[in-house]
Amino acid sequence: MTTIQGVKTLKHFIGGKMVEGKSGRYGSVYNPTTGDVLAKVPLATAAEMQEAIELAHEAFPKWRDTSVAKRAEVVLNFRNLLTENVDELIRIICEESGKTAEDARGEITRGIESVDLAIGAPHLVKGEYSVNVGGDINAYSAKYPLGVVAAISPFNFPIMVPLAQTSMALAVGNAVVLKASERVPMTALFVSELWKRAGLPDGIWTVVNGDKDAVNEILENPKVQAVSFVGSTPVAKYIYETGAKYGKRVTALGGGKNNMVVMPDADLEQVANAFIGAAYGAASQRCMAISTLMPVGEETADRLVDILKVKIAALKVGSYKEVDTDFGPVISQQSKKAILAAIDRGESEGAKVACDGRELDIVKESKGFFVGPTLLDHVKPGMEIYEQEVFGPVRNVVRVASLDEAIQLINEHELGNGVTIFTNDGFAARKFTTEIDVGMVGVNVPIPIPVGYHNFAGFKGSRFGEGHMFGPDQARFFTKTKTVSERWMTSNVSTSSTFAFPSNND
């Protein structure tokens, strides 16, 4: 690792080793808690990305031809290395993302769930076999890896999302090129060393740091067969449309404007506790964070907001080095400015500021990118704060008169990532889960993110393409199915030409 003006300079991981960047362009990696520059990250040119893809393409055949059991063994080795290095991973994640240690540990745990599923790849890629489908013909279907596949990951989950995007892809025999977020590249580079120690052949795991130039090369390069993306909705749409234009299989997960509907019969103390964690954890920088609270009835809303004011005021915003910190900073100064501007616009449009995080004491003491927990009440559809995802600790209260109104508003929104309802009424829960047009639904579960062996993806503008991030659909997304019909002829049997289309009656 070299230095530029006293700041360490990161590398790419290509061909099984750390490689210096050649572009001469660098981005800054900040510690969001202090505002200091941690490192400089090289931003690859299209040519550098092309070279990396070519090396992955050359390495692919040998990995493809490795038995699925041996590939699963490598993934198991990697899993063991992850668990042995949890403390170091936590340190890196906290340093480059500002997360608390508890949050980082939880992210690692969820990421390992994806690795666990990938260890079971031998079961997930089993084919089908039919005997004597007609005319002494046997038929079978088998799954084959695609080749070089790419993952483009976001800043908010430096390890969980990359592991979810890539573990199964590797286990079923592909070569993976990861374009990690240039804001949090150090976790991916550390993981690269673990894959090498686990026994993954050189060239099968690649990390190229970069910005739009590197991304566009991924989307346009004919040797990249599939792309997995997680990020904002506008970029997800671009990734999907561009990748599809170049004939790639694409799954692009976008943003979420997730709602928590609260029925009058719910225990409001429990609801408030659930909302606090689901809404403000990780400084609300989660695509599954609860953005909007929808209490049914004015009385429910008044009581719930009063409870929340007390609990929100007690939250501690600070450094990951302090054990009692509830959440830390947002990722960048640019993000902080955008979040503060969103609060101002919400207030100017008529929302009432129930809890104001704009004047936080720690801001006066630190250069870090801190925003306090903010709650806007009396938010209405049509307000920008309601329509747009705010990736920071600014949450909304939208008061509704009935469950039907809540369902209608949620279904009319352009995003459909996650939603939950808190109630003790089985009929209300059933009606909600049946009628709601959202990909991931919770009942008395604050963050309805599925475990690693269930599929993860939203609806509408929250997902482009048909793939999923977690779950068995990963194995289907990263493989192609070949169907073979075979007949073994004996030498003493003569055949004649047949002009009719063959059927199982032959």
C-alpha positions in Angstrom: 0.0 0.0 0.0 1.5 3.3 -1.1 0.9 6.8 0.2 -0.1 10.1 -1.4 0.7 13.2 0.6 0.7 11.2 3.8 -2.6 9.4 3.1 -2.5 5.7 2.4 -3.5 4.7 -1.2 -5.6 1.7 -1.8 -5.3 -0.8 -4.7 -7.4 -3.0 -6.8 -7.5 -6.8 -6.3 -6.9 -8.4 -9.7 -5.6 -11.8 -10.7 -5.2 -12.8 -7.1 -3.1 -9.9 -5.9 -3.3 -6.2 -5.0 -2.6 -4.1 -8.1 -1.8 -0.4 -8.3 -4.2 1.9 -10.0 -3.1 3.3 -13.4 -5.6 6.1 -14.0 -4.0 8.8 -11.9 -7.5 9.6 -10.6 -8.4 9.0 -7.0 -11.4 9.4 -4.7 -11.2 10.2 -1.0 -12.4 7.6 1.6 -13.6 9.5 4.7 -14.1 8.5 8.3 -17.6 9.9 8.6 -17.2 10.1 12.4 -14.3 12.5 12.3 -14.5 14.0 8.8 -10.9 13.0 8.2 -9.6 11.3 5.0 -8.8 7.7 5.7 -7.3 6.8 2.3 -7.2 7.5 -1.4 -9.0 5.0 -3.6 -7.9 4.6 -7.3 -10.7 5.1 -9.8 -10.2 2.7 -12.6 -10.4 3.6 -16.3 -12.5 1.5 -18.7 -9.3 0.0 -19.9 -8.3 -1.2 -16.4 -11.8 -2.7 -15.9 -11.5 -4.4 -19.3 -8.2 -6.0 -18.4 -9.6 -7.3 -15.1 -12.6 -8.8 -16.9 -10.3 -10.4 -19.4 -8.3 -12.1 -16.6 -11.5 -13.3 -15.0 -12.7 -14.7 -18.3 -9.5 -16.6 -18.7 -9.7 -18.0 -15.2 -13.3 -19.0 -15.5 -13.1 -22.4 -17.4 -11.0 -24.1 -14.7 -13.3 -23.0 -11.9 -16.4 -24.0 -14.0 -14.9 -27.5 -14.3 -14.1 -27.8 -10.6 -16.6 -30.1 -8.9 -19.5 -28.3 -7.1 -18.5 -30.1 -3.9 -15.0 -28.7 -4.1 -16.3 -25.2 -4.8 -18.6 -25.5 -1.8 -15.5 -26.5 0.3 -13.8 -23.3 -0.7 -16.9 -21.3 0.3 -16.9 -23.1 3.7 -13.3 -22.2 4.2 -14.1 -18.6 3.5 -17.0 -18.7 5.9 -14.6 -20.0 8.7 -12.2 -17.1 7.9 -15.0 -14.6 8.1 -15.9 -15.8 11.6 -12.2 -15.8 12.7 -11.8 -12.2 11.5 -15.1 -10.6 12.8 -13.3 -8.1 15.1 -11.1 -6.8 12.3 -14.1 -6.6 9.9 -16.0 -4.6 12.5 -13.1 -2.2 12.9 -12.9 -1.6 9.2 -16.6 -1.2 8.7 -16.9 1.2 11.6 -14.0 3.3 10.4 -15.1 3.7 6.8 -18.9 3.8 7.3 -19.4 5.3 10.8 -21.6 2.4 11.9 -21.7 1.3 15.5 -19.9 -1.9 16.4 -23.3 -3.6 17.1 -24.6 -2.6 13.7 -21.5 -3.8 12.0 -21.6 -7.1 13.8 -25.2 -7.5 12.8 -24.4 -6.8 9.1 -21.6 -9.4 9.2 -24.0 -12.0 10.7 -26.6 -11.4 7.9 -23.8 -11.5 5.3 -22.7 -14.9 6.6 -26.3 -16.2 6.1 -25.7 -15.7 2.3 -22.5 -17.6 2.5 -24.2 -20.4 4.4 -26.8 -20.7 1.6 -24.0 -20.8 -1.0 -22.3 -23.7 0.9 -25.5 -25.7 -0.1 -25.0 -25.0 -3.8 -24.7 -28.7 -4.7 -28.3 -29.1 -3.7 -29.5 -25.9 -5.4 -27.9 -26.7 -8.8 -29.2 -30.2 -9.1 -30.9 -30.9 -12.4 -33.9 -33.0 -13.4 -34.0 -36.4 -15.1 -36.8 -38.2 -16.9 -36.5 -41.7 -18.2 -38.1 -42.8 -21.5 -40.0 -39.7 -22.4 -40.7 -41.4 -25.7 -38.9 -43.6 -28.2 -36.3 -44.8 -25.7 -35.2 -41.2 -25.2 -34.2 -40.0 -21.8 -34.2 -36.2 -21.0 -32.4 -34.2 -18.4 -31.8 -30.6 -17.5 -28.6 -29.3 -15.9 -27.5 -26.0 -14.6 -24.3 -24.4 -15.8 -22.5 -21.2 -14.6 -22.8 -18.2 -16.8 -19.1 -17.1 -17.0 -17.9 -13.7 -15.8 -20.6 -11.9 -13.7 -20.4 -8.5 -12.0 -21.7 -7.0 -8.7 -22.0 -3.3 -8.1 -22.5 -2.7 -4.4 -23.6 0.3 -2.2 -21.9 2.1 0.6 -24.5 1.4 3.3 -23.6 -2.3 3.7 -19.9 -2.8 3.0 -20.0 -6.5 3.6 -23.6 -7.9 3.8 -24.6 -6.8 0.3 -21.4 -7.8 -1.5 -21.6 -11.3 0.1 -25.3 -11.6 -0.8 -24.5 -10.6 -4.4 -21.4 -12.8 -4.9 -21.3 -15.9 -2.6 -23.8 -18.0 -4.6 -22.3 -16.7 -7.9 -19.0 -18.1 -6.9 -20.3 -21.3 -5.5 -22.2 -22.3 -8.7 -19.0 -21.7 -10.8 -18.8 -18.2 -12.0 -15.9 -15.7 -11.9 -17.0 -12.5 -10.1 -15.9 -8.9 -10.6 -17.0 -6.7 -7.8 -17.2 -2.9 -8.1 -17.5 -1.9 -4.5 -18.6 1.5 -3.5 -15.7 3.9 -3.7 -16.9 5.3 -0.3 -16.3 2.1 1.5 -13.7 0.1 -0.5 -11.5 -1.2 2.4 -13.9 -3.9 3.5 -14.1 -5.5 0.0 -10.3 -5.4 -0.3 -9.9 -7.2 3.1 -12.5 -9.8 2.0 -10.4 -10.4 -1.1 -7.5 -11.6 1.0 -9.9 -14.0 2.8 -11.1 -15.5 -0.5 -7.5 -16.1 -1.5 -6.7 -17.7 1.8 -9.8 -19.9 1.4 -8.4 -21.4 -1.7 -10.3 -19.5 -4.4 -8.2 -19.6 -7.6 -6.6 -16.4 -8.8 -8.9 -14.4 -11.2 -12.1 -15.9 -9.9 -12.6 -13.0 -7.4 -11.8 -9.5 -8.5 -12.3 -6.1 -6.9 -11.9 -3.0 -9.2 -12.5 0.3 -7.6 -14.0 3.0 -9.7 -16.9 5.3 -10.6 -19.1 5.6 -13.7 -16.3 4.8 -16.2 -15.8 1.4 -14.5 -19.5 0.8 -14.2 -20.1 1.5 -17.9 -17.4 -0.9 -18.9 -19.1 -3.6 -16.9 -22.4 -2.9 -18.6 -21.0 -2.8 -22.1 -18.3 -5.5 -22.0 -19.5 -8.6 -23.9 -17.7 -10.9 -21.6 -19.8 -9.9 -18.6 -22.9 -12.2 -18.6 -24.9 -10.9 -15.6 -24.9 -7.8 -13.4 -26.2 -7.5 -9.8 -26.8 -4.0 -8.5 -28.0 -2.5 -5.3 -28.4 1.3 -4.9 -30.7 4.2 -5.6 -33.7 3.8 -7.9 -32.5 6.2 -10.6 -29.2 4.4 -10.9 -30.9 1.0 -10.7 -33.0 2.0 -13.6 -30.0 3.1 -15.6 -28.1 -0.1 -14.8 -31.0 -2.3 -15.8 -31.8 -0.5 -19.1 -28.1 -0.2 -20.1 -27.2 -3.8 -19.2 -30.3 -5.1 -20.9 -29.5 -3.1 -24.0 -26.2 -5.0 -24.2 -27.8 -8.4 -23.7 -27.0 -9.0 -20.1 -29.0 -10.7 -17.4 -29.6 -7.9 -14.8 -31.1 -7.6 -11.4 -31.0 -4.0 -10.1 -32.5 -3.3 -6.6 -33.4 0.4 -6.0 -34.6 2.5 -3.1 -37.5 2.1 -0.7 -40.0 4.3 1.0 -41.0 1.8 3.6 -44.2 2.2 5.7 -45.2 1.0 9.1 -49.0 0.9 9.5 -50.2 1.0 13.1 -53.7 -0.1 13.9 -55.6 1.3 17.0 -55.4 -2.1 18.7 -51.6 -2.3 18.7 -49.5 -1.9 21.8 -48.1 1.6 21.2 -45.2 1.2 23.6 -44.0 -1.8 21.6 -44.7 -0.1 18.3 -42.6 2.9 19.4 -39.7 0.8 20.4 -39.9 -1.2 17.1 -40.1 2.0 15.1 -37.1 3.7 16.8 -34.8 0.9 15.8 -36.2 0.3 12.4 -36.3 3.9 11.5 -33.1 5.3 12.9 -30.7 2.4 13.1 -27.5 3.0 11.0 -28.5 6.7 10.7 -31.5 5.4 8.6 -29.1 4.5 5.7 -30.8 1.3 4.9 -33.1 0.5 2.0 -35.3 -1.4 4.4 -35.5 1.3 7.0 -39.0 2.5 8.0 -39.4 5.9 6.4 -43.1 6.6 7.1 -45.2 5.8 10.1 -48.9 5.5 9.3 -51.1 5.5 12.4 -54.7 4.7 11.8 -56.9 7.3 13.5 -56.1 10.7 15.0 -56.1 9.3 18.6 -53.6 6.6 17.7 -51.4 9.2 15.9 -51.5 11.6 18.8 -50.7 9.0 21.4 -47.9 7.4 19.4 -46.2 10.7 18.5 -46.2 11.8 22.1 -44.4 8.5 23.1 -42.0 8.8 20.2 -41.0 12.4 21.2 -39.7 11.1 24.5 -37.9 8.1 23.1 -36.3 10.0 20.2 -35.0 12.7 22.5 -33.2 10.0 24.5 -31.3 8.7 21.5 -27.5 9.2 21.5 -25.8 10.1 18.3 -22.1 9.8 18.4 -18.9 7.9 17.6 -18.7 4.1 17.1 -16.0 4.2 19.7 -18.6 5.0 22.4 -20.4 1.8 23.5 -23.7 3.6 24.3 -24.1 5.2 20.9 -27.4 4.4 19.2 -26.3 5.5 15.7 -23.5 7.4 14.1 -23.0 9.9 11.2 -24.2 9.7 7.6 -21.7 8.7 5.0 -20.6 12.2 3.7 -20.8 15.9 4.0 -22.8 15.9 0.7 -25.3 13.5 2.2 -25.6 15.6 5.3 -26.4 18.8 3.4 -29.0 17.0 1.3 -30.7 15.6 4.4 -30.8 19.0 6.1 -32.2 20.5 3.0 -35.0 17.8 2.9 -36.0 18.7 6.4 -36.2 22.4 5.5 -38.3 21.7 2.4 -40.6 19.4 4.4 -41.2 22.2 6.9 -41.8 24.8 4.2 -44.4 22.5 2.6 -46.4 22.3 5.8 -45.0 19.3 7.8 -44.7 19.9 11.5 -41.3 19.2 13.1 -42.0 17.0 16.1 -38.4 16.2 16.7 -35.6 18.3 15.2 -32.1 16.9 14.6 -30.7 19.9 12.8 -29.1 21.4 15.9 -27.1 18.5 17.4 -24.6 19.2 20.1 -22.0 16.9 18.7 -22.0 18.9 15.5 -20.4 21.8 17.4 -17.6 19.5 18.7 -16.8 17.3 15.6 -16.1 17.6 11.9 -18.1 14.4 11.4 -21.2 14.1 9.3 -23.8 14.0 12.0 -27.5 14.6 11.7 -29.8 14.0 14.7 -33.0 12.0 14.7 -35.8 14.0 13.1 -39.6 13.3 13.0 -41.9 15.2 10.8 -45.6 15.0 11.6 -48.7 15.8 9.5 -46.8 14.9 6.3 -49.1 14.6 3.2 -48.9 12.7 -0.1 -47.5 15.1 -2.7 -44.9 16.6 -0.4 -41.4 16.0 -1.5 -40.5 14.5 1.9 -43.2 11.9 1.4 -42.5 11.1 -2.3 -38.7 10.9 -2.2 -36.5 8.6 -0.3 -34.3 10.5 2.3 -31.2 8.4 3.1 -30.8 9.8 6.6 -32.5 10.0 10.0 -35.5 12.0 8.9 -38.8 10.0 9.3 -42.4 11.0 8.5 -45.8 10.5 10.2 -48.7 10.3 7.7 -52.0 10.1 9.5 -54.7 8.0 7.9 -58.3 7.4 8.7 -58.5 3.7 7.9 -56.6 0.6 6.9 -58.0 0.9 3.4 -56.6 4.4 3.1 -53.2 3.2 4.2 -53.2 0.4 1.7 -54.2 2.7 -1.1 -51.5 5.2 -0.4 -48.8 2.6 -0.2 -49.9 0.9 -3.4 -50.0 4.2 -5.2 -46.4 5.1 -4.3 -43.8 4.4 -7.0 -41.6 2.4 -4.6 -42.5 -0.9 -3.1 -39.6 -2.3 -1.2 -40.8 -3.2 2.3 -43.8 -2.6 4.5 -45.1 -3.7 7.9 -48.3 -3.6 9.9 -48.6 -3.7 13.7 -51.9 -5.1 14.9 -53.4 -7.9 17.0 -56.3 -8.3 14.5 -55.8 -11.4 12.3 -58.4 -10.1 9.8 -56.6 -6.8 9.4 -53.2 -8.6 9.0 -54.6 -11.0 6.4 -56.2 -8.1 4.4 -53.0 -6.1 4.5 -50.7 -8.9 3.4 -53.1 -9.9 0.6 -53.8 -6.5 -0.8 -50.5 -4.7 -0.4 -48.4 -4.3 -3.6 -44.9 -4.5 -1.9 -42.2 -7.1 -2.2 -41.4 -7.7 1.5 -44.1 -7.6 4.1 -44.0 -7.8 7.9 -46.7 -8.4 10.5 -45.5 -7.1 13.8 -42.0 -7.3 12.5 -40.3 -3.9 12.3 -37.9 -4.6 9.4 -39.3 -7.3 7.1 -36.0 -8.3 5.6 -36.0 -12.0 5.0 -33.3 -14.4 6.3 -30.6 -15.4 3.8 -32.4 -18.5 2.5 -35.5 -16.6 1.4 -35.7 -14.3 -1.6 -35.1 -10.6 -1.1 -36.4 -7.9 -3.5 -39.1 -5.3 -3.8 -41.7 -4.4 -6.4 -42.3 -1.4 -8.7 -39.5 1.1 -8.7 -37.6 -0.7 -6.0 -36.5 -3.5 -8.4 -35.6 -3.8 -12.1 -35.3 -7.2 -13.5 -36.5 -10.5 -12.1 -33.6 -11.6 -9.9 -33.3 -11.5 -6.1 -30.5 -10.7 -3.8 -30.9 -13.4 -1.1 -32.4 -16.8 -1.4 -32.6 -19.7 -3.8 -33.3 -17.5 -6.8 -29.6 -16.5 -6.6 -28.7 -20.0 -7.9 -31.2 -19.6 -10.8 -30.0 -16.1 -11.6 -26.3 -17.1 -11.8 -26.8 -20.3 -13.9 -28.3 -21.2 -17.2 -30.2 -24.4 -17.8 -29.4 -26.8 -20.6 -31.8 -29.5 -21.5 -30.6 -32.7 -23.2 -32.6 -35.4 -24.9 -30.6 -38.5 -25.6 -31.1 -42.0 -27.1 -28.4 -44.7 -27.3 -28.9 -46.7 -30.5 -28.0 -50.4 -30.8 -26.3 -51.4 -34.1 -28.9 -54.0 -35.1 -31.8 -51.6 -35.0 -32.7 -49.7 -38.2 -34.5 -46.4 -38.3 -36.3 -44.4 -41.0 -36.7 -40.7 -41.5 -39.5 -39.1 -39.5 -41.1 -35.8 -40.7 -43.6 -35.3 -37.9 -42.6 -33.4 -34.8 -41.5 -35.9 -32.2 -43.8 -36.4 -29.2 -43.9 -38.6 -26.1 -46.1 -41.0 -28.0 -43.2 -42.0 -30.3 
